[in-house]
């Protein structure tokens, strides 16, 4: 939104409202909230300022949802109303039929965040459309005035018929007014000898829409003819495709080039300030974002808000706004260099696209802007209007997803500056509340790339122990990241994120490469060791993996039979065709296969008929509190009994206590694994003789 999200809660519980507002803010939205506890409160608050969203609590006995809907429809029917409830047994259809947009349970904070975010975006787009429509109307009016004042003859054609002509065009062809031309075919104004040429030109133009120019012989109303330069271009008027025609004398002259330059300028600029308007600066921001994704981080975007804009508008009226806007624009010009691009985003917001991305320089720039705008005084009659600026900045870097991402971050920084009453620029620094999922994924990928380069990744080993005294040492391989403070960050914190970016393939290969080196080293020393190595969904789709693995086994002088590759049940199901091909290739090499998180699906044994495995590892949901859960014990026993004839061995993981371990003996489990036995360690030092 262009301001903090304005919310009105129709709710008799201030504590509930406070909790909900905190939850919404935690999702990265700046919020201004007010509470209406009865119908009079709601009417008064609507009179003060129009909100973006109304949130009505159904348990509020002072005002019904029907009353709220009626009040809003009488004032601003475009404002959405979200119904709130504490009940878990309420049918949303009833309340949506009464006029609510949707129904949200107060205690479901995640749903509330999603609904408010989605509704806020819709309101934001509605606001943008209104601004674009206003700018379009203003631009069209300016263009009309330019064409009327042009020395060249200009007209628009739709399907070969005149729909508009300026005064010069009307005079040129000897007509007295535009009505005489409208609906007249352009062919009626072409000399007979050139009509075939004109028909051919129109036919080609209807297919290519390519602009051009030529010399044609025209005729006036009567038999008088004259040669003239004829240029044409495609335009859209009121949603209709038209041809714009500009006619000059054959000897040259006229002001077509000047007119085209003026029209081009107007199409990109705000009329009052001369700054780029929102649509044009968005094109430039898009180019900057694309360059940043390719590693060319060289620009930052600064947003300057007139934070007290609504107060100025309410107190001094719309006439004062144009004066304030003009004075702010002049002050910003003085703060900027010629290389910096100035834009007007909305009535109260301006933007600067700069190549200066150094934080110290941005702070200096922000301080200069705040000082100059803070000292700016605009007169309105005998009163002086003071301006309260809020300034935010964001570097356009490789984590920038798109233009809305840039604008949202810059706006959030402005809101933060104003909320905290900070008389300085706020530069975007990501935190979990502000970052989108894409940015979190990308930042983790960057951290891991740096960790690989700086050798800060570690292999962790957790023993897998036979309950029936089978010989040999078996270890599950995990990975972890040493952060800058040399603390271990487990893979559980980042593995799903890096899979979404495709980095899982690279990480898998790093793990396999280093695990095989360690396995080769220890087996050379006499250890009877086997490793279980997880494969991500990225690796399942990696057609080159089997060939690469064959090379690594050969290089490290390791038999593939000493490695068991582990794939999650859900990954197998989601990538069934690719999984089957990969498993077949691994089994041809004599490697073993384990299915992880087994038993979560409806018919887990069915998977083993299509993709036979040497091991299955029981899913976490069945292992949870298994010592006290007879239903889970029965499910595990059934799996073990069903797989025994197939020769598939069962591994129970997540063992956290002695009670669980003792129960597993009776369930037909072959192996156990968990922190109770030994947590993952950087050294494979478990004593399997115990």
Secondary structure, DSSP 8 states (H G I E B T S, - for coil): --SSEEEEEE-S-HHHHHHHHHHHHHTT--EEEEEE-SHHHHHHHHHH---SEEEEETT-SSS-HHHHHHHHHHH-TTSEEEEEES-SS--HHHHHHTT-SEEEETT-HHHHHHHHHHHHHHHHHHHHHHHHHHHHHHHHHHHHHHHHH-SSEEEEEETTEEEEE-HHHHHHTT-SSGGGTTT-BGGGGB-GGGHHHHHHHHHHHHHH---EEEEEEEE-SSS-EEEEEEEEEEEEETTEEEEEEEEEETT--SSHHHHHHHHHHHHHB-TTT-SEEHHHHHHHHHHHHHHHHTT----EEEEEEETTHHHHHHHH-HHHHHHHHHHHHHHHHHHS-TTSEEEE-SSSEEEEEES---HHHHHHHHHHHHHHHHH-EEEETTEEEE--EEEEEEE--TT--SHHHHHHHHHHHHHHHHHTT-SS-EE----TTT--HHHHHHHHHHHHHHHHHTT-EEEEEEE-EESS---SEEEEEEEEEE-TTS-EEEGGGTHHHHHHHTTHHHHHHHHHHHHHHHHHHHHHTT--EEEEEE--HHHHT-TTHHHHHHHHHHHTT--GGGEEEEEEHHHHHHTHHHHHHHHHHHHHTT-EEEEEEET-SS-HHHHHHHS--SEEEE-HHHHTTGGG-HHHHHHHHHHHHHHHTTT-EEEE----SHHHHHHHGGGT--EE-STTT---BSS----TT-
